[in-house]
Every structure is written in structure tokens, then in C-alpha cells.
Amino acid sequence: MSGYAKAKKKLLVVTTVPETLSTILKGQPAFLARHFDLRLATSLGDEVILITSNEGLELSIVPMVRGISPVRDLLSVMRMIVLLRQMRPDAVHSYTPKAGLVTMIAAWLCRVPVRIHTFTGLIFPTASGAKQKLLIWIDRLICACATRVVPEGQGVAQDLRRFGITHKPLQVIGSGNIAGVDTAYFNPADTHSVERAQTLRSALGIADSAFVFCFVGRLNRDKGLLELVRAFEQLDGGQLLLVGAHDQTAPLDARTRQVLDEHPRIHHVGFQEDIRAALLSADVLVLPSYREGFPNVLLQAGSMSLPVIASDINGCNEIVTPSLNGWLVPARDSEALRLAMQVAMETSEEGLIAMGQEARLNVKACFEQEAHWQRMVEFYQGELSREASV
């Protein structure tokens, strides 16, 4: 067999910001590089050096900004075109909205054979008016330029069809999600994490007998913090542990932020690179988001044998089976959330343990990280083979 025949196919993976590569997709590029000539592209950020060290791969900087910025977006497309002409990849794969817009347009103009975009979550279903129409138009443009559209979950796929975003075939990879979970890392039996959880509760002055709810995520409006605060204030007892930094792209209203800062039973520990201790400090995870794609934190909590209360929205309702591994409540409904939190507090310890065990079994069966990585290899091979046969 000739050396040319043995050459790996060139694959470019693009994200809007480096944080996606340094956290959610961490380790996946290095695994894929065993099978493909892989290169990464993203915006400049503090995590860039960490990514190149972790993955051992070349990373190109293509400035991209979140939000709508026509002039800067056009410049991003031009920079992406330069990169694509230099690299001449066989396939490109973009994640997140702005990376999708920039990469798919540039890849279409450069006639890259395989152009894949993954929708990790849709913004337009919760928008309205002119903004919604613009977001729909952008997503339709992304799909028109792509050769393969990948919804992160079945809920995202349904919305893409329902709003007529594309008529192309939609393929959810595996059971959904873009990363999977390392269940050996997110392991409730990990001794070090158990010790750190005990230390955390002690440092926060949380009694061993206290019932603890935990929220993990960006502190912004779309995560349902307003409803969480209203529900928690009405509970008789319980503690709330908040993990995450304030997000100024959709900042909390003044009163919600004040309650989070001043309530004696709410403990904000900021962003934590390792959330295992926080999860093990809690009895139940709460995620009252307005919209999600396929939330990693629910899978991570499940892997740590933690039941969850989540909004009945895309992604969440593909992970949570009510009364089996958690509870689902309508989004933006603080009273329904309060009732679910009250039910959780009244559930026996044995009942919570059983729900947590079911959560971990579900994650191990459907979302194990290395199994997902292998599915990605097979997915790319299939797309490249299909293109080669055309």
C-alpha cells in the first residue's frame, strides 16, 4: 500500500471560544488525532496554551465574537478562509453558533468536501420578534452551507424540524451530548473527592444533617436563577450551594443577585475547575434553565450518583426520567420548582440513594466518554467515506 493511501484524512475542529475545548471537549481531540490529521481553531483566550499542552495538537487562532457583529463576523470569515486554503482539510466540524456561521460559510466558499456543524443548543425558540427572525435566518444559513447537520439531542432535532431550519437529514450521535462523561473521574467512591466534600461543607458551616441543593453553571438569567431564588426562599430549611461565575452576557437582576449574595443559607463558591466535591456535598442538583442543548452538568451529577431537579426542556428531559433518577418541572415556574424541591427534601435517604444509583447506571450505559469518542471516529469515517463515494 502506498504512503499516500495510508495518509490520515485532514480534519479541522472549530469552536467559538477556547473554553469549549479546554473543558467540555477536553481529551477528545487527542483521541481523534489517533485516527485523523487533526487541527483545532478557536478565538484567542487564556486557555489556548493549556489546550495545546493537553491535546498535543496545533491550534490556529481565528478571532470570533459572540453576539451579532456583522463587520467583525465578516473579518472572521476572511480569516477562516485563509486558514482553510492553507490547511486544505478533508472535513471541518464546528460547534456553537458563531463558529458555525463563520466556519460553514468559509468552508462552503472553499469547497471543503465534508462540512459538519453541531447545534449544541438553540437560542431562537426562546427569542421573539425581529431577533428571533434573524437567529432563524442565521441557523438556516449555517445548515444550507453544511453537508451534515448534527443536533446534540433529539429535542434540538425536533426544534430544527419544527421551525423549518433545514430539510436535510439530521443525525444525533449516540444518545446525544457532544462529550460524554468519564465515569471513572466522576466517581462517587473517589476517596479524595469525598474528603474534599466533607472539608467544603465544614468550611461553609453546613451541618452534616442539612439537606443541600447544588446549582452548577453560569450565573445568568437563562439558567433560571430568578425562579431558583424565589423557590428556595419559600422552603422551610435546606441549604443552596452555588458553583459558577456571574455571566454579564445575560446578567441577573439586582434583587436576585442581592439574595444570592446575602441569604444566610445560600453559599456561592464561584467557578470551580473541579466540581466533584461540590456535587458530593449535595443531596440534589438543581438546574432550572430556560433552554439547554444537552447539559453536561446533569450527566456529571448523574455519574456522581446525584438525583436532579431540572426544567422539562430539550436535553434535560432526555436525561431525567421523573421519579427514577430525578424530577422535571416546567421552565420559569418557581412554584413548581419549590414543590419539587420540597418533595426532594421529604424523600427518604434510601429513596435518594436509589435514584442516584439509577442516574449513574444511565450515564454509564448511554454516555460513557470513551464510547462516545469511538462513535465520533466512526461518524467521521462514515462522512468521509460517503463523500469519497459521491
N, C-alpha and C positions, 0 to 999 in steps of 0.2 A: 504493500500500500504506500502510496507516495506521501511525502511530508505535507503537501497541500491538502490531501484528503484528511489527514489527521488534525489539521488546524482547527482550533476551537472557534466556534461562532462568536462574533463580537456582539456584546450586549451592553447597553448603557441604561442605568437606572437613575432616575431623576426625582428629587423631592424639592419642594419649595424652600424649606429650611433644613439645616443640618441636624436639628434636634430629632427629626423623624428617623434619621439614620443612626444616631447615637443612642437612641432609646428603643423605640418600637421595633425597628428593623435590625437592631444590633445582632451581629453574628451571621445574619442571613446572607449578606454579600460575600463574606469569606467562604461560606459553604457553597454558594452558587459558582464561585470562581474555580472550584474544582472541575467544573463541567463546561464553563464558558470563559471567554476572554472578557472579563467584566470590568467596567469602569463606572464611576459614580460622578454625579454632578448635582450641585446644590448651591445655595447662596452662601456668602461668607458669614461665619459665625464662630463663636468661641469653641464650638465642638469639632471644628474641622480637623485640627491636629489629632484629637482623640480618635476620630473616625478612621483616619489613615493609619493610625497605630493599631487600632483594634482589628481592622479588616485587612490590613496589609495590601491595600489597593490604591491605584491612582485616583485622585479626586479632582475634578475640574470645578472652578468657581464660575457660576453664571448668576449674576445678580437678579433676584426676583423679589417682589414685594407683595405682601398680602393686600387684599382690597383692590379696588378698581383704580388703575392709574394708566391711562392709555399711552402716554408718552414713554413712561418707564417700561411698560409691558412691551412696546414695540422695540425698544432697545434690548430687552431681554431676548426677544425672538431673534434679533440680529446676532446677538452673542451666541445663542444656541445654534444658529445656522453655521457660524464659523466653527464651532466645536464639532458638529456633525460632519462637516466637509473634511475636517482634519482626521476624524476617527473612522468615518465610513462604517458605522455599525450595521450589523445584520438585523438588529432589533433594538427598539427603545421601549422603556417602560416607565411611565410617570405615575406618581402618587400625589394626591392633594390637588385642589382646584387650579391654583396658579401655575404650578409645574405642568399640569395637564394642558392648560391653554397654550403656554409657551412652547412646550415640547412637541405637542401634536401638530401645531401649525408649522413649526420649523421642520419637523420630520416629514410632514406631507410635502412641503416645498422642496426638501432634499431627496424625496422619493426613497426614504428608508423603507425596506421591504415589509418589516413587521413593526407595527406601531400600536402599542398596548397602553391603555390608560385604566387605572383602577380608581373607581369612585369610593372613597372611604367614608363618605357622608355627604348628604345633600343639604344645601343651605336654602334653596328656593322654596321647599314645601312650607317653611315657617316664615317666609318673607311675604310681602304683599305689594300691590301696586306696580309702579314702574321698576322698582328694584327687583321684584320677582320676575318680571318680563325680561329684564336684562340678564339676570342669572340663568334663566331658562335658555335664552339665546346663546349664552357663553357655553353652557353644557352641551347644547345641540352642536355647536361648532366643534367642540372637543371630540364628540362622537363621530361627526362627519369626517374628521381628519384621521381618526383611529381605524386600524384594521381589526382590532379586538377590544371590546368594552368589557371590563370586569367589575361587577358590583361587589362590594365587600361582603354583602349578605343578601338574603332573599328579600328583606324589606326594602333595601336600596334598589334592587332589581324591579320590584313592583312599582316603586315611585317613578323610575325611569320609563317604565311602560305606561303608567297611568297618565303622566304628563306629556307623553309623546316625545320624549327626549331623543330616542333613537328607535329604529325598527330593526337594527342589527341584532344578531343573536347575542344573548347575554350569558356569561359563564361565571357562576360563583365557584371559586376554587375550594374543594373540600366542603366543610360545614360552614365556611365563612371565616372572616378575620384575615388580616394580612401578615400576621407574625407568628401566631401560635404561642404556647406558653411552655417554658422549661419547667416541668413539674418537679424535677429534682432540685431546682433552685427555689421555686415557690413551694416549699415543703413544710407543712405544719409541724413536722417532727424534728426540724433542724434545731439542734440544741442552742446554737449561738443566737438564732433569731428569737427563740423562746426566752433566753436570758435578757436579751435587749428589750423585749416587750415588757418584761417584768420591771426592768430598770426605767423604762419610759413611763409606765403607769405610776410608779413610785415618785418619779421626778415631777409629774404633773399633779400629784396629790390625789390620784384616783384610787379609791378603796378597792380591795380585792373583790368585795361583794357588789360593786357598782356595775350596772348594765351600761355598756359603751357602744354607741353608734360611731361609725367612722365614714368620713367622706374623703375621697382621694380624687383630685383633679384641679384644673384651673379654676380659680375663684372668679367666675363671671356670671352674668345674668342667665345665659343659656344653660347653665348647669343646674338651674332650679334652686339656687341658694335662698332666694326670697321665700319660696314655699317651705324649704327645709327649716329656715329660721322660724317662720310662723308656726309650723307643726311642732317643732321642738319646744317653743315657748309654752305650748299648751300641755305638754307632757308633765306628769307628776313624777319627777325624778329622772334618772338617766344622765349620761354624760355624752358629749359630742366631741369627737376628735377630728380636726380638720387638717388634711395634708395637701398642700399646694400653695402656689403663689398667686397673688392678685393679678388679674389679667385686665390690662387697660384697654384692650380692643373692644370689650363689652363690659365696662366696669359696673360693679354693684351699686345700687342706690345707697344714699348716705345712711338711712336708718338700718338697712341690713348689715352694712359694714360696721356700724356702731355696735349692734348687738353681737356680732361675731367677735368684736374686739373686747367687749365689756362684760358679757354674760359669764357669771361665775362657773357655770357648768360646761362652757364651750372652751376648748383648748386648741389653739391654732399653732401648729409646729412648723409651718412654712413648707417649702419644697423639700422633699426628701428623695435622694437618688435611690435609696433602698427603702421600699415601703413595707417590707415584710414584718418588721417589728410593730409598725402601726396596725397592720391587719391582724396580727396575733394579739394585739392589745384590745381588740374589739370583739363584740358578740355578733354584730351585724354590720355589713356595709350598706350605705345608702347612696343611691345615685338618681336624683330626681330630675334628670336632664330634660330639656325640651326636644332635643334632637341628638342623635348619635349615628355613627356608621355601624361599628361593631366594637363596642368598648372593651379595650384590653383590661381595664381595671376589674371588670366583672369576671373575666377569665382568671386573672391573677388572684382575686379574692376566692373564687371557687377552688383554685388549686391549693389555696391555704385552708380549705375546708370551712369557709366562712359563708353563711347564708347571706342573701342580699335582698334589699328592697329597691326596686328600680321602676322607672317610668315605663309604661306599656307603649314603647316606641320601637322603631327599627333597631335591630341589633340586640337590644335588651331583651325583647320578647322572643329572640331566637336562642337565648342562653338560659333564661329563667323560666322554669315550669312552676307555676303557682302551687304552693303547699308541698312541693317536692324539694326544691333547693332554694326557695325564696318566695317573694311576693311581688306582684306587679300592681301599679297604681296609675290612674290617668295622669298625664303630664299637666302641670300648672294647677293641680288640685291639692291645696295644703291640707284640707280636712281629710281627704282620702289617704294622704301620706301620714297624717297624725294617727289615723285609725290603724294603719298597717304597722306603724312603729309601736303603738300600744299593744297590738296583737303579738308582735315580736317579743316585747318585754314580758308578756304574760305566758309565752311559750316555755315549756319546761326545758331544763338544761339538756335532758335526754333528747327532746324533740329537736333542739337546735343542733346538737351533735349529729343526729341522723340526717338533717338537711345539709349540713356541711359535708358529710361523707358523700351524699348524693352529688353535691356540687363538684367535688374532686373527681369522682368517678366519671362524670360527664366531661370534664375538661380532659382527663387522661384518654378517654375514648375518642373524642372528636377534635381536640385542639392541641394535641401534643406538638411541641415546637419542631422537633427534627422530622416528624412525619409530614408536617406542613412544608418544611423546606424541600423534602423529597418530592412532594406534589408540585412545588414550583418548578423544579428541574424538569419533571415530566410535562408540565404545562408549556414551558418554553420550547422544549424539544418538539412537542406537537405543533406549536405555532410555526416554528422554523421549518419543519418537515412539510407542513401544509403549503407554505409559501413556495418552497422549493419544487413542489409537485405541480404548481399552477403553470 
